[in-house]
Amino acid sequence: MVLSRPRRRRRCVTILGTKIRAFAPLPNLSLEELVPKDNFYRRLQATLDLSFVRELVRDCYAPAGRPSVDPVVFFKLQLVLFFEGLRSERQLMEVVADRLNIRW
């Protein structure tokens, strides 16, 4: 019977960098300043009047309970889903979280 010796691990010196993420508070910035004036969603907002949505759905909401998502915001999100060619609301939430012009 031949016994083999356990292998020793060699200690390698590596120069493995690590990114240190230090998030400082942003200066006073607003979405108004960050989103360009000629942005598609700005132009859509100026053109499309969605004030009718709230009255249209008022009867669908209970008089008591937890507050809902603003129906106008929900309708706008559905428009974003269409305009961005997204296939699911999960994708929609990922895109909305990532893009400032949609948050505007």
C-alpha positions as CSV (number, residue, x, y, z in Angstrom):
1,M,0.0,0.0,0.0
2,V,1.4,3.4,-1.1
3,L,0.5,6.4,0.9
4,S,0.6,9.7,-0.8
5,R,1.6,12.8,1.0
6,P,-0.9,15.6,1.3
7,R,-0.3,18.4,-1.1
8,R,0.7,21.7,0.4
9,R,-0.9,24.8,-0.9
10,R,1.5,27.3,-2.2
11,R,1.0,30.8,-1.0
12,C,0.7,33.1,-4.0
13,V,1.2,36.7,-3.6
14,T,-1.4,38.4,-5.8
15,I,-2.2,42.0,-6.5
16,L,-5.9,41.6,-6.4
17,G,-7.5,45.0,-6.3
18,T,-10.8,45.7,-4.5
19,K,-13.0,48.6,-5.5
20,I,-14.1,50.5,-2.5
21,R,-17.5,52.0,-3.0
22,A,-17.9,55.2,-1.0
23,F,-21.2,56.9,-1.8
24,A,-21.2,60.6,-0.9
25,P,-24.5,62.5,-0.9
26,L,-25.2,64.1,-4.2
27,P,-25.3,67.9,-4.4
28,N,-28.6,69.5,-4.7
29,L,-29.8,68.1,-8.0
30,S,-33.3,67.5,-9.2
31,L,-34.8,65.4,-11.9
32,E,-35.8,68.6,-13.6
33,E,-32.2,69.5,-14.1
34,L,-31.0,66.0,-15.1
35,V,-33.7,65.1,-17.7
36,P,-33.1,66.9,-21.0
37,K,-35.8,69.4,-22.1
38,D,-36.4,67.6,-25.4
39,N,-36.9,64.2,-23.7
40,F,-39.7,62.0,-25.2
41,Y,-41.5,61.6,-21.9
42,R,-41.4,65.3,-21.2
43,R,-43.0,66.0,-24.6
44,L,-45.6,63.2,-23.9
45,Q,-46.4,64.8,-20.5
46,A,-46.9,68.2,-22.1
47,T,-49.2,66.7,-24.9
48,L,-51.2,64.0,-23.1
49,D,-53.8,65.1,-20.5
50,L,-54.5,62.2,-18.1
51,S,-56.6,64.1,-15.6
52,F,-59.6,62.0,-16.7
53,V,-58.1,58.7,-15.4
54,R,-58.8,59.4,-11.7
55,E,-62.5,60.1,-12.2
56,L,-62.8,57.1,-14.6
57,V,-61.6,54.7,-11.9
58,R,-62.9,56.3,-8.8
59,D,-65.7,53.8,-8.4
60,C,-63.3,50.9,-8.5
61,Y,-61.6,51.9,-5.2
62,A,-62.8,51.1,-1.7
63,P,-63.6,54.0,0.6
64,A,-61.4,52.7,3.3
65,G,-58.1,50.7,3.5
66,R,-54.5,51.2,2.5
67,P,-53.8,53.9,0.0
68,S,-53.3,52.6,-3.5
69,V,-50.8,53.5,-6.3
70,D,-52.0,56.7,-7.9
71,P,-54.1,55.6,-10.9
72,V,-52.5,58.3,-13.1
73,V,-49.0,57.0,-12.2
74,F,-50.2,53.4,-12.9
75,F,-51.5,54.4,-16.3
76,K,-48.3,56.2,-17.1
77,L,-46.3,53.1,-16.2
78,Q,-48.5,51.1,-18.6
79,L,-47.7,53.6,-21.3
80,V,-44.0,53.2,-20.5
81,L,-44.4,49.4,-20.8
82,F,-45.8,49.9,-24.3
83,F,-43.4,52.5,-25.5
84,E,-40.3,50.7,-24.2
85,G,-41.5,47.4,-25.8
86,L,-41.3,45.5,-22.4
87,R,-42.9,42.2,-21.9
88,S,-43.5,42.2,-18.1
89,E,-44.1,44.4,-15.2
90,R,-41.0,43.0,-13.6
91,Q,-38.9,44.3,-16.6
92,L,-40.8,47.6,-16.3
93,M,-39.8,48.0,-12.6
94,E,-36.1,47.3,-13.5
95,V,-36.2,49.9,-16.3
96,V,-37.9,52.5,-14.1
97,A,-35.4,52.0,-11.3
98,D,-32.6,52.5,-13.7
99,R,-33.7,55.4,-15.9
100,L,-34.1,58.9,-14.6
101,N,-36.2,60.2,-17.5
102,I,-38.9,57.6,-16.7
103,R,-38.8,58.6,-13.0
104,W,-39.3,62.2,-14.0
